[in-house]
Amino acid sequence: MFRKILQTDDDIAVFILRLLLGIVFFPHGMQKVFGWFGGAGFSGTMTQFTEGLGIPAFFAFLAILAESAGSLGLILGFLTRIAAFGITCNMVVAVFLLHFQHGFFMNWFGKQKGEGFEYHLLVVAITIALMIRGGGRWSVDRLLTARR
């Protein structure tokens, strides 16, 4: 079963999706863990998630893990499907807790009270593709499962 989770082919398109999504999520994860890039750090993020949003501590921890370790997993192509699943869960929860009420569109011109969910929908599309196809070319997953 573990081999099936890691199995992937030499697809360059999947590599591009995986790498760029990992790069996009890396700063978000580091904001939540270390407070880099103007973030609240681990304790601040846990407080925001648990007290501000009412998310149970265990799930708040998993959300932080999904964005931090998940972004690194995507960049390296290690446990790609699991990393993609974690980020999918984060995006779906974010849409329903924070963004759905503001409609589809991002707040490009500052005229809305918050951000819409179009970005999240694109991320979910990318993560679903990664869960189906795996890490693709130049992934640790491929190295671990390639036929010798």
N, C-alpha and C positions, 0 to 999 in steps of 0.2 A: 504493500500500500504506500509506504514512504517513497519508494522508487517512482510510483505513479504520480505522486504529488510533484516530484522534481522533474519528471520527464518533459523534454522539450525538443524542438528541432533547431536548425541553424538559421532561423528567420531573422533577417536584418530589420524588417519593419517592427517586429515585436521588440527587438533590442532598442530601437529608437524610442518607442512608446515607454518602455520600462525605464530607460535611463533618464529621459526628460521628466517623466512623472516623479521619479526619485529625486531629481535635482529640485523640482518645484516644491516637493514636500519636505526636503531636508531643512530649510530655514524654519518652517512651521514647527517641525519636531524639536529643533534646537531651541526655539523660543519657549516651548513648553517644558523642556528638561533643564536647560542651563540658563535661560533668561537672555540668550543671545538675540540679536536683531530686535531689541526692544521688547522682548517677551517677559512674561511674569515669572518664569522659572517653574520648577516642579511644585513647590508648595503653593505658590500663587495660583498656578493653573489648577491644582487640585481644589483649592478654595473656590475659584471661579466656577468650576464644574459642579462641585458638590453643593455649595451653599447658593451660588448664583443661579445655576440651572437645575438643581435638584437631582443631579445624576449620582447614583450610588458610587461610593468610593472605588469599589472594584472595577466598575465599568469606566470610571474616570481614568483610573490607572491604565486600563487596556487601551483607551483612546490615546493617551499620551504615548504609550508603547507603540501603537499602530503608526503614528506619525513619525516618531523618532527612529525606532529600530526598523519599522517598515520602509522608511525612505532609504535607509542604508541597505536593507535587503534588496530593494528595487535597483539601486545603483549598482550593486554587486551581482544582481541576479541570483541571490541566495534565498531560497524559500519564497520564490516569486509569487506563487499562488496564495500563500498564506499572507504575505505582505499586502498583496492586492485586496484580499478579502478584508483585512483589517481597515484599510483605507476606504473601501466600499462602505463598511459599517459606519465609519466616522462621517462620511459624506451624507449617507441616508439620514442618520440621526441629526446632523447639522441642518439639513433641509427642513425636517419636521419640527425641530425645536426653535430654529432661528430664522430661516430664510423663506419658507413657503408663504408666510404672511405678507411678504414684500413683493410677491409676484415673480415672474420669470426673469426679468432683466436685471443685470447688475446695475449698481447705482453710478453709472458713468458720469452723470452731471450733478450729482449731489442733491437731486430733487426728491429722493425717496428717504424714508426714515431708516432704511437698512438695505442690505444687499439681497437681490433675487437669487434664484437657484440655478441659473444657466451654467455657471462654472462647475457646480457640483454635479450636474447632469453629464457634462463632458468627462469629468473625472470618473464617474461611475461607468461610463461607456468604455473608457480606457482600461479600468480595472477589470471589468468583465472580460474584455479581450485577453488580458493577461492571465486571468484565471482559466480561460479556455485553452490558450496556446502555451502558457509557461513563459520562461525567461528569454528564450530565443538565443541568438548568437552572443558569444562572449559572456555567458552567464556561468556562475559557479554551479548552478543546477545542471547545466549541460555537461560541464566537466565531470561532475559526480556520476552522471548516468550514461555518458557516451560509451558506445560499444568500442572495446579496445581492438 
